[in-house]
Amino acid sequence: MLPVRMKFVQLLCMKPGKLETLFQIPFCQKQFPFMCLATSTCLHSKKKKVNSYELVDQEKYNNLVSSVTSYKTGAQTPETIFEEDNWLYGPPKQQKRPVKAETKAPKHWVPLINPNKKIPLLNNDSNFPMKIPLQENKTKMPSVTHILQQTISPQQAIYLERWKQKMILELGKDGFAEYTKNLFLQGHLFHAALESVFLSEEMVTKEQREDVTVSGYLSSVERVLKDISEVRALESAVHHEGLQYLGLVDCVAKYRGQLCVIDWKTSEKPKPSLKNTFDNPLQVAAYIGAINHDANYDFQVSCGLIVVAYKDGSPAHQHFMAPELCSEYWNKWLLRLEEYMDRNPPKLSSAEIKGVIEAFPTEGAQVPLHLAVTLDVTVEHPLQAKAFATQLAAMHHSIVTGAGGELRNGRGRALEP
């Protein structure tokens, strides 16, 4: 290719004036747009990049540049910073501290520890734990479990309903009913196995270990059982004489030297913290208060323990409730109890009213709190004779006979004849 081009140049040189025509720029660009011969410089070299700052009119901005470069700032202080912020953004708005929500207090507060209960100097040294059955004449009282079920929060009710519907979709209605039945059965067998252990004061028997239904739960609580001693009550009925509720306590014994109400729970999911047990602390506090105000028990309790056992045998979670924590949950229980009483007001028979009036002004007499609530008497518990007699004298006009002969109180609430 190159010899052909050289011959072409030689031919041009033989003719005068043709070589100058070749190296003229218009001709060169037209005939050889990509390559051209030159003797001194390259006609198609890259253009030099122009700095964009060179295009700025330096004279126009000279004053601005000199003022910026010559400005000297003084040392900034917090005061000058605040002044600049106020000038730029305005004065700061004073934010009010959030007001801490006041803890709701029960209307009729009752102490957790009964100050009027007399403890014998020599306690019953019998090694046989108390086991009081539920009395028929007290079955009309609401139980602790029933009260808690009727006063759960809307959020918890939604959560339980969603869980129930989910299980029904997975198992069906019959399958879900069988599932819940098995859960109750496992809990019953677990409590029975623990009762046999405490009554015989022996470790778990071979038969109980081989029982698949409870063997995992017993293995789960084996370490906890070593810290329990001096069992005082097992599966025993308790009732609060003033607040008129009852329950069945699992166990009252010493846990690491402190007398506690012990509640045994079974769970398929881990519950490592107390908040995972939902309303169980309220249940324990309610049992403690009932024992302390039940004349059948010659002792008082100030601590609680919730033990969560697992079917797979993993170590049980144990949640100890100190006296301060028990008092806190006791107040919460009183609020739930008042909520239940407001929804389900007790009916006061005429015989009960007559008995109350005849009991006063007997010195030192007391009236159950549920009667005071029904009669709309706002006084502290226990109700002393003189204070309650004064209240009755002031409200005689509010206890009237209705059209049908029934008794009604000041709010028009019918009283059972």
Secondary structure as GFF3:
##gff-version 3
##sequence-region A 1 417
A	DSSP	alpha_helix	2	14	.	.	.	ID=ss1
A	DSSP	alpha_helix	18	22	.	.	.	ID=ss2
A	DSSP	alpha_helix	25	31	.	.	.	ID=ss3
A	DSSP	three_ten_helix	52	55	.	.	.	ID=ss4
A	DSSP	alpha_helix	62	70	.	.	.	ID=ss5
A	DSSP	alpha_helix	78	89	.	.	.	ID=ss6
A	DSSP	three_ten_helix	136	138	.	.	.	ID=ss7
A	DSSP	alpha_helix	144	150	.	.	.	ID=ss8
A	DSSP	alpha_helix	154	200	.	.	.	ID=ss9
A	DSSP	alpha_helix	206	210	.	.	.	ID=ss10
A	DSSP	alpha_helix	212	220	.	.	.	ID=ss11
A	DSSP	alpha_helix	222	225	.	.	.	ID=ss12
A	DSSP	beta_strand	228	240	.	.	.	ID=ss13
A	DSSP	beta_strand	245	255	.	.	.	ID=ss14
A	DSSP	beta_strand	258	267	.	.	.	ID=ss15
A	DSSP	three_ten_helix	274	277	.	.	.	ID=ss16
A	DSSP	alpha_helix	280	292	.	.	.	ID=ss17
A	DSSP	beta_strand	303	310	.	.	.	ID=ss18
A	DSSP	beta_strand	317	321	.	.	.	ID=ss19
A	DSSP	alpha_helix	323	343	.	.	.	ID=ss20
A	DSSP	alpha_helix	350	358	.	.	.	ID=ss21
A	DSSP	alpha_helix	369	374	.	.	.	ID=ss22
A	DSSP	alpha_helix	385	394	.	.	.	ID=ss23
A	DSSP	three_ten_helix	396	398	.	.	.	ID=ss24
A	DSSP	beta_strand	400	401	.	.	.	ID=ss25
A	DSSP	beta_strand	407	408	.	.	.	ID=ss26
A	DSSP	beta_strand	414	415	.	.	.	ID=ss27
###
